């Protein structure tokens, strides 16, 4: 799962593009999500097979966006849902070569 992915998030304010970087060590997952003009280092992520989960908090200036993300990687395709205090965001991505 380790690698960089170009992602699109469907949010209440429209489609947002960004990237996510994963570093997997065994079943542990950490990395950085860059989206909506900010970045967040997440830790304590978990991997089981091709399924992952992690959580974090994006500081968007006037407010913080807390999230819990769960998804999977199938080949070069990433799909996930991030549950936030502003609703669920669909995430789709492709691994960057």
RANOR-V887684 format. One record per residue. N is the residue number from 1. RES is the residue in one letter. SS is DSSP state (2 for helix, 1 for strand, 0 for the rest). PHI is phi as a letter, one per 30 degrees, with the letter a starting at -180 (* if undefined). OMEGA is omega in radians with two decimals (NA if undefined). Layout:
# RANOR-V887684
n,res,ss,phi,omega
N,RES,SS,PHI,OMEGA
N,RES,SS,PHI,OMEGA
This chain:
# RANOR-V887684
n,res,ss,phi,omega
1,X,0,*,3.14
2,X,0,e,3.11
3,X,1,l,-3.14
4,X,1,c,-3.10
5,X,1,b,2.99
6,X,1,d,-3.04
7,X,1,b,2.99
8,X,1,b,3.12
9,X,1,c,3.04
10,X,1,c,-3.07
11,X,1,c,3.08
12,X,0,d,3.13
13,X,0,c,3.09
14,X,1,j,-3.11
15,X,1,d,3.12
16,X,1,b,3.11
17,X,1,c,3.13
18,X,1,a,3.09
19,X,1,b,3.01
20,X,1,b,3.11
21,X,1,c,3.13
22,X,1,c,2.94
23,X,1,b,-3.13
24,X,1,c,3.02
25,X,1,b,-3.04
26,X,0,i,3.10
27,X,0,c,3.14
28,X,1,c,-3.12
29,X,1,b,3.01
30,X,1,b,-3.14
31,X,1,l,-3.08
32,X,1,b,2.98
33,X,1,c,3.11
34,X,1,c,-3.10
35,X,1,a,3.08
36,X,0,h,3.08
37,X,0,i,-3.11
38,X,1,b,3.07
39,X,1,b,-3.13
40,X,1,b,3.02
41,X,1,d,3.09
42,X,1,c,3.12
43,X,1,b,3.08
44,X,1,h,3.03
45,X,1,d,-3.13
46,X,1,b,3.08
47,X,1,b,3.02
48,X,1,b,-3.05
49,X,0,i,3.13
50,X,0,c,-3.12
51,X,1,c,-3.14
52,X,1,b,3.03
53,X,1,a,3.07
54,X,1,a,3.12
55,X,1,b,-3.13
56,X,1,a,-3.07
57,X,1,b,3.07
58,X,1,c,3.06
59,X,1,d,-3.09
60,X,0,c,3.10
61,X,0,i,-3.10
62,X,0,d,3.14
63,X,0,a,3.07
64,X,1,c,3.11
65,X,1,c,3.07
66,X,1,d,-3.12
67,X,1,b,2.95
68,X,1,b,-3.09
69,X,1,c,3.05
70,X,1,b,-3.14
71,X,1,a,-3.12
72,X,1,b,3.04
73,X,1,b,3.12
74,X,1,b,-3.04
75,X,0,i,3.12
76,X,0,c,-3.06
77,X,1,c,3.07
78,X,1,c,3.01
79,X,1,b,-3.11
80,X,1,a,2.99
81,X,1,b,3.04
82,X,1,c,3.10
83,X,1,c,-3.07
84,X,1,b,3.05
85,X,0,d,3.08
86,X,0,c,3.13
87,X,1,j,-3.12
88,X,1,c,3.12
89,X,1,c,3.02
90,X,1,d,3.13
91,X,1,b,3.05
92,X,1,b,-3.13
93,X,1,a,3.12
94,X,1,b,-3.14
95,X,1,d,3.11
96,X,0,d,-3.10
97,X,0,d,NA
